[in-house]
Amino acid sequence: MTVSTEGSAAVRPVPPSGPAAHAPGSSKSSDADRARAPRGGLRSRGGLLLLEAAVAFAAALLLPLLARGFKLNPLNRIAQVSGLAAIQLRFALVGLLFIGAVVLAMRLRGGRHFDLATRLAAAALAGLASGFVAAGAVVALLGTPWPMFGLNGDSGRIVEWAHAVANGQPSGSPVYPPMPLYTLGYYAEWFHGGNTAYAFKDLQILGAAAFGPLVYLAWRMLLSPVRALAFGVVPAFALIDSYKPYSQTVLVLLIPVLVAMVVALRRSGTEGWRPLLLKGAGFGAALGVLFLTYSGWFLWSAAGVLFAALLYFPWKTGRLKGAAFMGSALAAFLVVAGRYLMVMLKEGQTTKDYNFRFDNFTDPAYYLMWRTDMPGKVGDWPPPGEFGGVGLFALVTFVCLGAAIWLGLRKPLVVTIAAMFISAWVMRMYIASHMYETQTVQLYTRTNNQLLYCGLILCALVAHLVSLKLAERRTATEAAQSAAPAAGRSGFPGREGAVIGTLCALLLLLGTVSSSMSDRYMPAQDGTYRILPWVSHTIRQQDGKCPKFAPKGECSKDGDQSWLSYIR
């Protein structure tokens, strides 16, 4: 295997693949992948990525399918705990099977298939983790055909608008992203006879399940399998959402896609014309699809991405090719999303958000935890911290932000994410500073999610960059030992042990995080997000009957409306 150093033509020999397989910020397959790939070149490497994708999506669907057979009352707390434990057990057993396959691959045939087993295990863990959250949603909605929150709030509006667009009518909001509405509308026509309400339940579950595989595959443009899992997928699970999964999914996909685009722009000056234009068009089309799905993150990120693009534009190596790359990306973006962009530019100026929520009454500098629009009973908020009101978690993220910039100052992977963090922070404060004057909110609190995700990624990248430095030191040590065998063995452990140990740690971490994120949607009448599935069990079905586990067998047209008392 070889490890390529970003921005350098130097290649250093190291032992076969492992967590350090890719250089940070590489938009192409690394030299490590090229060395390990079977004969057949690019087509074989593409086949391996397709195999990873197939394993990830299959793993994501496994746990939700198994959860459908659980026999329990989702409104009973003991049943909820039992359901979470049952999902956790299946998650751990399947995950251990994949890790066991990696161990076997290490020991059999001289480790010839170790890298393939590692790829598939990393992809499977990404899918299993989001499948866990989807399975939690299945348990929360057992016995009711309604989606979370039924026809109330955002859920009700999305169901109504999707029904309208599926029947050739305009939606209730021209600025609302059209992709979720058309997807729901057509899915309802194909599988639920046009019933967008019942269809939305399926898409909430499927959307949560697809979260992990999509994030993993996006980060595979930049990192090796284990690193994509550890440094891309794990931070994303702070944001996974089974109520409206598409908005958070767009955020966690947008960041690696934009970073990969900046990396490709940096290298465009030396690319051939055909791959250059195809790459640009591919990035533009992908961004267009994301924009049609949820556009808010583009606003928060725009200034930071523009800064990174200007910084890494090939001013010296090929201005014309750089301009052609950006031109092809812009053209493809406009083909896919130009019509919606024009609507946003026209209607967005007059669309005002007057809905003040819980977070609009808290310190605007606090973003590390979002209590959602329905926080329930809350004590001191933000939680008091040890250092001037700031907690240890905040201090760690700020230190890591500085350390990431220090270690990766010349790497577009780090600089672009840091610029997006700063861009979202400035936009947040700009909008919040005008809140009193305009009496509008303009969704500025949604920047919480982008700030948190970018901060977590930068923390993970510190470990990534440090591990690359250690790998370089190990390479130098082994080279010295080869020249002078009497020098003794290196103090660094084998990479196979590092891969297996990392996968075991990530299995436990992802299982714990996924259980926590599933638990916050277990039905309860407490004013938090738990009220969303609770309401779903209290709405009369379209056949006039109550859902199977309706409290005391009672239900109504609108369901339990006690959640209104928790909205400030």
N, C-alpha and C positions, 0 to 999 in steps of 0.2 A: 504494500500500500504506500501511497504518498500523500502528504498533506500539503496543500497549496496555501501560500500566505497571500491574503488579499492585497491586490495592488502591487504584487511582486512576481517576477518570473521565476524566482528561486523555488526549487522543489527539494524537499529533504526526505530521505528514505526513513521510514519508521516501520514497526511491525505491522502485520495486516490489520484491517479495518477496526473500527471501534467508535467510541463516542466522539473522537476527534476527527472523524472522517472528512468533514467539510470545513473549509475555511469560512469564517464569518462573512456574511454578505455576499456569498457567491450565488449568482443567479443561474449558473450552469451546474451540471453534475460535476462534482469535484474530481480531481485526479484519482482520488481513492476509489470512487465509484467506477471510473474508467478502468482502473487496474483490476477491480474485482468482477466487473460485468462479464457475463459469458460472451463467447464469440458471437458476433452478430451486430456489434456496434450500437448505434443509437436505438435501433429498433428493439434490441434486447433490453436496454435500459428502460425504454418506454414500457416494455412488457412487464418489467419488475415493478414499476410504479403503478401500473394497472392492477397487478396482483396485490400490492399493498392496499390500494383503494378498495378492491373487492373484499379483502379480509377485514378492513376497517368498517365498512358499511354492514357486512354480514354480522360482525361482532356487535355493532350498535343495535341491530334488530333482535338479537338473541334474547336479551333480558326482558324487553317489553313483551315479546311473544310468550315467554315463560310466565310472566306476571299475570297474564290474562287468565291463567288457570288457578290463581290463588282463591281460596275459599275463606273470606273474612269480611267483616263489616268495616268499611273504611272510615266511619265516623267514630269508631271505638278506639281510644288511645292505645290500649294494649294490642289491638289488632294492627294498628299502624306500626307500632314498634316491631311486632312479629313480621309484618310485611317487609320492613326495612332490613331486618336481620336475614330474612329469606333471600332478598335480593343480594345482600352483601355476601352471603354464603356462596351463591351461584357465581357472583362476580369473582370472588377469590379463587374458587375452584377452576373456573375457566382460565383466569389469568395465570394461575400456577401451571396449568397444562402448557400454555405457551412458553412460560419461562423454563419449564422442564424440557421443552423441545430445544430451547437454546442450549441448555446444559448438555443434552444428548448430542447436539450438533458439534459442540466443542470437543467431545470425547470420541466421536466416531469419524472414521476416515480422515484422521489428521486435521479435523476442524474445517474440512472443505466447505461445508454448508453452514458454517457458523454465521456468516454475514447475512445469508438469506433468512435464516431463522430469526436473527436479530431484527431485520426489517419487518418481518411478519408479526413478531411479538410486539414491537413498538406500535405498529398500526392497530393490532388487536386491542391493546390497552387503551388507545385513544378512543376506539369505538365502544369498548365495554364501559368506559367511564361515562360517556354521554348516554349510552344505553341504560345505565343505572338510573340516571335522572328521568329518562323517558319511562322506565319501568315504575319509578315512584309516581309519575303522573297517572299511569295506568291504575295503580293501586288507589290513588286519591279519587279517581273517577269511576271506580268499579260500581256497577249498578245504575249509572245514569248515562243517558245518551248525550247530555249537554256538555259543551266545552266549559272550561273554567270560567266562572262568573256568568254563565248562561247568556242572557241577552242584556246584561247590565254593562255599564261603563264602556271601555274600549272594545271589549269583546262584542258587545251588542252592535256597536257602530260598524265594526269590521264585517260582521255577519250581514248587516243591512246593506252596506255599500257593495260587498261582494255579490250579493243577490242582484243588485241593480245592474252592475257592469256585466254580469253573466247574461242578463236579459236585454243587453244593448242600450241601457240607460246610463246617464252620467251618475257618478258616485256623489255622495253628499259633500265631499270635499275635493276640489280639483287639485289641491296641493298634496294630498295624501299619496304616498308612493303607490303606484298602480300594480306593481308585480305581486304583492301579497293578495290583493283583491282579485286579480284575474286568476291567480293560481288557485285560490279558494273557490272561486266561482266555477271554474272548469272541473276541478276535482269533485265538487259537489254534484255537477251534472253527470260525471262518469260513474261515481260510486254511491251517491246518496239520492239519486233522483231529483237533484236540484236543491236539496235541503242544506243550505250553507251553514246552518247552526250546528247540525249534527256532524257535518264534514269538518268543521273547525276543530272539534275534539280530536279527530284523527291527525290533523296537521299540527296541532300543539304537541302531540306525542312524537310524531315523525320528525318535526322540526327540532325538538330537543335531542332526539337520537342522532340526527345528522350533524349536530354541532361538532362533536369530537372529530369524526373523520374529515370534515371540511377544514377545520383549523389545522389538523395534522398535515393534510395535503398542501395547504397554503404555505406552511412553514417548511415543507420539504423542498420548496424552491430555494431556500436559503441555507438549510442545515441538514445534517445527516439524521437518520431515523431516531436514534436515542436522544440526540440534542433537540430535534424538533418536538419530541414528546415532552422533554423536561423543561425546555426554555420557551416553548411556544404554547403548547397545549395546557400545561399545568396552570400558568397564570390566567389563561382564558376561563378556567372553571370558577373563578371568582365572580363571573358575569353570566354563567349559563342560566337560561330562563325557559321554563316550559309554558308560560302564559302567553307571551308574544315572542317566540324564539327568534324570529327573523331579525329584529332590530339589533340584538346583541351579536348575532351571528355575523351581520354585516360589519360591525366594528372589529371583531377579532379576525375577520378575513381582510378587511381593508388595510390594516397596518402592514402585514407581511407582503401583500400585493403591491402597495406603494413603495415599500422598501426595495422589493425586487425590481420594480420599475426604475427606481433611482440608480440601482446597481447596473441595470442594463443600459441606462442612459450614459453612465460613466464610461462604459466600455464600447459605446456605439461608434466612436470615432475609428475603431479598428475592425469593425464588423463588415462582412460582405453585405451588399445592398439587399439581396433577397431575404436572408434571415433577419436583417435589421428591420425591414418593413413589416415582415410577418410578426416579429416580436412586438413591435409598436402597436400593430392592429390588434394583436391578442390582448395586450394590456388594456388598450382602450375599450375593447368589447367587454372584458371582465369588469372594468370599472363602471361601464354603462349598466350592466346587469345589477351590480351592487347599488348604484345610484337609484335605479328603479325600485329597489327593494327597501332601502331606507337611506334618505339623503342627508340627515342631520349631521352625521359624522364627517361628511365632506366639508361642511361649513367650519367645523371646529379645527379641521386638519389643514385647510387650504394654505394658510400663511406659512406653516412649517414645511409643508411639502414644496412649496414654491422656493423657499430658502434653500432647501436641500438640492432641488433641481438646478438652481443657478450655481450653487457651489460645485456640483459634480458634473455640470455640463462640459462636454469635451471641447473647451475653448481652444486648446492648442492642438489636439490630435485629429479633430475632424468636425468643424462647426457645421458644415453642410449635412453630414450624416446625423449629427445630433439633432439638427432642425428637422430632418426627414423622419427620424424616429418619433419625435414629439408630434410632428404633423400627422403621421399615420395613426398614432394613438388618439389624437384629437378627432380625426375623421371618423375612426371606428366608434369612439364614444358618442359622437353626435348622431351617427347612424342608429345606434342602439337607444340612446336616451335623449337625443336632441329635442324631441317634441316635449317631453316632460320638463326638460331644463328651461325651455321657453315659458312654459306654464309657471314654473317656480319663479323665474325672473319677473314675470308680470304680476302674478297673484300673490307671491310671497311678500311683496312690499306692503300689501294691504291686509294680510292675515296677521292678526294679533292674538297673543295668548294671554288672557286675563285670569287664568286659573292659578291662583296662589295655592301652593301645596305646603306640606310639612317642612321640606327642606328650604323653602324660601324664607323661613323665619329663623334660620340658623346661621352660624358663622360661615360666610361664603368661602373662607380659606380652608374649610374642612371638607375633604372629599373622600377620605379613606374608607368610609362605610356609608352605604346608602340604605336608609330604612324604608325606602319605597314610598309611594304616595299614600299608603295606608299603614302607618307604623304601629298602630295599636297604642297601648299604654307605654309611655316613655318617661324616664326620669331625666337626669341631667343629660343634655345633648348639645353639642358633641360630648362624648365621655371625657371627663377630666384627665389630663395627662400629667406626667411627672416633671416635665421641663417646660415651664412657662405655659402650661395648659396643653402641651403637645406630648403625645404618648410615644413610647419606644418604637412602635411600628412606623410612625411618621419619621422619626429620626433615622431609622435604618433605611427607609426608602430614599430620603434625601442624601444620605451618605453614599448609597449605592448609585444614585444618579450622578453625583460628582465622580465617583470611582469609575463608572462606566465611561464617562466622557474622557477621563484621564487615560484609561487603558485603550479606548477605542476612538480617539480623537480623529484619526484619519480613515475610519471605517464608516461607509454609508449606512451600514446596519445600525450602528449606534447613533450617529449624528441625526439621521432622519427621524428615528423614534424620539430622541431628545427634542428635536425641533417640533414634532407633533405635540409633545407634552407641553412645551412652552406656548405653542399656538393655542391649544385648548384653554390653558390657564389665562392667557391674555383675553381671549374672547369671553371667557366666563366672567372675569372681572369687569370687562367693558359693558356687557349686558346688565350685570347685576348693579353696576354703578348708576345706570339710567332707570332702574326699576321704579324708584319712587317718583321720578319725574314723569315717566310714561304710564305708570300703573300697569305695566305688562311684564310678563315673565320670560317669554320667548324661549322656553325650554332650557334655560341656561344650566339648570341643575343636572341635565343629562350629561354635561361634561364630566360629572363625577366618574362615570364609567370609563371614559377615555383616559382621564388622568390616572385612575387606579390601574388600568391595564398597562398603559405605557410605563408607569412606575414599577410595576411588578416585572415587566419584561426587562427593564434596565437592571433591576436587581438580579434577575436570572442571567443576564449577559455578563455581569461581573464574574459569576462562577464560570461561565463559558469562556471568557477571555483568559481568566487565570488558568483554567485547565489547558487551554492551548499553549500558554507559556510553559506549563509543566511538561506538556508533551514535547515541546521543542527542547527543553532541558534533558528530558529522557533520551531523545534522539541523539543529542550531542554526547551524552554519557555513553550510550551504546556504541556510537561511532568511535569514541576514544577507547572503549574496551576491545573493539574489534582490532584496533591498531596495536593495542597493548593488552593482550589477554590476561596477563598477570595482575592487572589492576583490580580484579575481583568483580563480583556481580553488582549490578545496579541496585540501588535501594528502592526503585519503583516497582510496584506490583504489576502483574500481567494485566493486559487490557481486557482479557476475557472475564476475569474476576470483576473488573470495574463495570463492564456491561451488565453482568448478571446481578451484581449488587445494586446497581442503579435501577434496573427493572423491578427488583423486589421492593426497593424503597418507593418507587413511583406507584407500584400496585397498591401499597398500603395508603399512600398519600391520596391518590385519586379515589380510592374506595371510601376513605373517610370524608373527603370533600364532597363527593357525589351524594353520600348519605345525608350530609348536612343540607345540601341544596335541595334534595328530595323532601326532607323533613319539613322545610319551610312551606311546602305546599300541601301538607297533610291537613284534611278538613278540620276546622275548629272555628268557633264563634268568638274570636278574640280581636277582630279589627285589623289584624295583620294580613299578609297575603294568604294566610290559611282560610280566610273568609271566601276566597274565590272559589275553590272547589266545594266549600260548604254550601254556598248559594246554589251550585249546580245540582245538589241533592234535594233542594227544596222547591224546584220549579216543576210545575205540572208538565208532563210529556205531551207531545202533540196528539197522542191517542187518548188523552184525557186521564191517564193513570199517573200515579205518583212514582218517582224513581224507587227502586227496590229498597234502599236504605234511608228513605226520607224519615226524619225524626218524628216519632209517634205516628208514622204513616200519613203525615199531613204535608200538603204542598199548596202552592198557589201559582197564579199566572206569572208573577214577577219574582217569586221566591222570597227568601228572607232578606229584608231590607235594613236589618239592624246595622249594617256596615256604614250607613249614612251618618250615624251618630259619631263615628270616629274621624270623619273628615273635618278638618279645621276650616 
